[in-house]
Amino acid sequence: MKRLAVIGIGRMGSRHARNLVKGVISGAKLVAVCDTDKQVLDAFCSKYKVSGYEDFVQMIDKERPDGVIIATPHRSHIAIAKECVKRGVHTLLEKPISVTVKEAEEVVETLKDNDSVIGAMMFNQRTNRLYKKAKQLIEGGMIGKVQRVNFTVTDWYRTQFYYDMGGWRASWSGEGGGTLINQCVHQLDILQWLIGMPNKINAYCKTVGRNITTENDVTAVLSYENFECVFTASTHEIPGTNRLEIAGDRGKIVIEKYKMKYWLNEYSESEINAKSKRDYGNKQDKKSKKHSLSYGLSRMIYDGIYGQQSRIIKNFVKALELGDKSALIARMEEGINGLTLINAMNTSSWLKKPVELPLDNDEYERLLDQKIKEEQANKM
Ligand SMILES: NC(=O)c1ccc[n+]([C@@H]2O[C@H](COP(=O)([O-])OP(=O)(O)OC[C@H]3O[C@@H](n4cnc5c(N)ncnc54)[C@H](O)[C@@H]3O)[C@@H](O)[C@H]2O)c1
């Protein structure tokens, strides 16, 4: 039985901890929790009869857990994760890995220095069978070469009430950004997981209808070697859309909410074009086989009760049992790519010009510091 502890038992961490207490994660049990908010800590510990600590280092030294789950505000992720890894504790980190790539690289270095430690990222959307199928289709060459991608993510609706709830949310100093770093970190991870990293990004980020200093509306063009991807996100639209469309020269994938359709063409577009003696109305371009797949009702019910995140915790426990980091759905260092996209989109929007990757990470640190200073000056 793996002994786990949770650091940060707010909205998300308390769910992870409850799942462990209730035995949802087979092969693991909760040995302790940590939160700097004494009231939150005492309430959880008295309800679930578990040891509580205000200091995570004390907790690790005393309880010696096999692994920890870190679910604290973004800015604390790196310092806590580095300390846990250095102490030889396997670590599952909530998204995002960090706020800046430069900082995130520190934990990747720490993991390299502590090779036996398993470091994982909470990228729960990678467990979505629709995205998994898309990955299989793309990597298996079934839709041919990718030619165009559109990802629209406008269904994370958030009110002013939500933003006012947590002091650290939607600020450059507290959260390190808005919708990109909070919500879209999931989709941007999926994007890079499916189609890799672009070489250039041009983004427009703005704030619409909310009293926050960070962005809640984004349009970005990601340029790859042979195609472009348009990424659109917002947290202020009703009704929202969640739609990923990937067109290849031999097929197409469309994932919308809980449904996926994909078309596999008998002929590639380049073959049809090369052979055709007609202007349009070719018979070959109609020879597409359409397939459908749904997320599945039982999966939706499970996610509703326990959270999709519990699937990642199960996977983390499995990797601990096997002592094998290659069994992980998402390794911690994989958090860097999605974060790079976010840092690049912000940079492009602030400088009002396209940015090339690899990004100048030192410049991003300077630009973010400047944003934090402006934010603090406006508060006074
Ligand atoms: N995977 C997902 O789908 C998902 C969903 C929501 C939130 N999250 C992530 O979970 C993390 C926490 O978000 P939340 O919504 O639960 O926030 P929250 O504010 O509700 O909870 C954070 C908790 O951490 C505690 N804390 C702060 N600093 C600490 C420290 N140094 N040591 C111990 N405890 C500390 C706070 O007191 C608070 O109770 C964030 O990284 C967020 O992005 C992930």
The ligand as an SDF file (V2000), in Angstrom:
LIG
                    3D

 44 48  0  0  0  0  0  0  0  0999 V2000
   -6.3840   19.4350  -12.6470 N   0  0  0  0  0  0  0  0  0  0  0  0
   -7.4210   20.2300  -12.6320 C   0  0  0  0  0  0  0  0  0  0  0  0
   -8.3520   20.0660  -13.4310 O   0  0  0  0  0  0  0  0  0  0  0  0
   -7.4810   21.3520  -11.6330 C   0  0  0  0  0  0  0  0  0  0  0  0
   -8.7010   21.9770  -11.3060 C   0  0  0  0  0  0  0  0  0  0  0  0
   -8.6890   23.0120  -10.3570 C   0  0  0  0  0  0  0  0  0  0  0  0
   -7.4820   23.4300   -9.7900 C   0  0  0  0  0  0  0  0  0  0  0  0
   -6.3180   22.8180  -10.1640 N   0  0  0  0  0  0  0  0  0  0  0  0
   -5.0230   23.2420   -9.6310 C   0  0  0  0  0  0  0  0  0  0  0  0
   -4.9350   22.8880   -8.2540 O   0  0  0  0  0  0  0  0  0  0  0  0
   -4.1040   23.8320   -7.5790 C   0  0  0  0  0  0  0  0  0  0  0  0
   -4.8810   24.4070   -6.4090 C   0  0  0  0  0  0  0  0  0  0  0  0
   -6.0580   25.0450   -6.8970 O   0  0  0  0  0  0  0  0  0  0  0  0
   -7.3500   25.2090   -5.9690 P   0  0  0  0  0  0  0  0  0  0  0  0
   -8.4240   25.6620   -6.8470 O   0  0  0  0  0  0  0  0  0  0  0  0
   -7.5220   23.9850   -5.1360 O   0  0  0  0  0  0  0  0  0  0  0  0
   -6.8560   26.4170   -5.0470 O   0  0  0  0  0  0  0  0  0  0  0  0
   -7.3380   26.7790   -3.5820 P   0  0  0  0  0  0  0  0  0  0  0  0
   -6.9430   28.2010   -3.3620 O   0  0  0  0  0  0  0  0  0  0  0  0
   -8.7490   26.3810   -3.3870 O   0  0  0  0  0  0  0  0  0  0  0  0
   -6.4480   25.8330   -2.6440 O   0  0  0  0  0  0  0  0  0  0  0  0
   -5.0660   25.9890   -2.4570 C   0  0  0  0  0  0  0  0  0  0  0  0
   -4.7500   25.5880   -1.0200 C   0  0  0  0  0  0  0  0  0  0  0  0
   -3.3250   25.5820   -0.8660 O   0  0  0  0  0  0  0  0  0  0  0  0
   -3.0230   26.1110    0.4280 C   0  0  0  0  0  0  0  0  0  0  0  0
   -1.6250   26.5690    0.4100 N   0  0  0  0  0  0  0  0  0  0  0  0
   -1.1120   27.7040   -0.1240 C   0  0  0  0  0  0  0  0  0  0  0  0
    0.2280   27.7210    0.0050 N   0  0  0  0  0  0  0  0  0  0  0  0
    0.5580   26.5710    0.6390 C   0  0  0  0  0  0  0  0  0  0  0  0
    1.7840   26.0200    1.0580 C   0  0  0  0  0  0  0  0  0  0  0  0
    2.9490   26.6290    0.8500 N   0  0  0  0  0  0  0  0  0  0  0  0
    1.7710   24.8230    1.7030 N   0  0  0  0  0  0  0  0  0  0  0  0
    0.5900   24.1770    1.9240 C   0  0  0  0  0  0  0  0  0  0  0  0
   -0.6040   24.6710    1.5570 N   0  0  0  0  0  0  0  0  0  0  0  0
   -0.6140   25.8380    0.9080 C   0  0  0  0  0  0  0  0  0  0  0  0
   -4.0510   27.2040    0.6160 C   0  0  0  0  0  0  0  0  0  0  0  0
   -4.2040   27.5550    1.9880 O   0  0  0  0  0  0  0  0  0  0  0  0
   -5.2980   26.5640    0.0140 C   0  0  0  0  0  0  0  0  0  0  0  0
   -6.0570   25.8760    0.9840 O   0  0  0  0  0  0  0  0  0  0  0  0
   -3.7130   24.8700   -8.6450 C   0  0  0  0  0  0  0  0  0  0  0  0
   -2.4700   24.5290   -9.1870 O   0  0  0  0  0  0  0  0  0  0  0  0
   -4.7980   24.7450   -9.6820 C   0  0  0  0  0  0  0  0  0  0  0  0
   -4.4120   25.1570  -10.9690 O   0  0  0  0  0  0  0  0  0  0  0  0
   -6.3270   21.7880  -11.0530 C   0  0  0  0  0  0  0  0  0  0  0  0
  1  2  1  0
  2  3  2  0
  2  4  1  0
  4  5  1  0
  4 44  2  0
  5  6  2  0
  6  7  1  0
  7  8  2  0
  8  9  1  0
  8 44  1  0
  9 10  1  0
  9 42  1  0
 10 11  1  0
 11 12  1  0
 11 40  1  0
 12 13  1  0
 13 14  1  0
 14 15  2  0
 14 16  1  0
 14 17  1  0
 17 18  1  0
 18 19  2  0
 18 20  1  0
 18 21  1  0
 21 22  1  0
 22 23  1  0
 23 24  1  0
 23 38  1  0
 24 25  1  0
 25 26  1  0
 25 36  1  0
 26 27  1  0
 26 35  1  0
 27 28  2  0
 28 29  1  0
 29 30  1  0
 29 35  2  0
 30 31  1  0
 30 32  2  0
 32 33  1  0
 33 34  2  0
 34 35  1  0
 36 37  1  0
 36 38  1  0
 38 39  1  0
 40 41  1  0
 40 42  1  0
 42 43  1  0
M  CHG  2   8   1  16  -1
M  END
$$$$
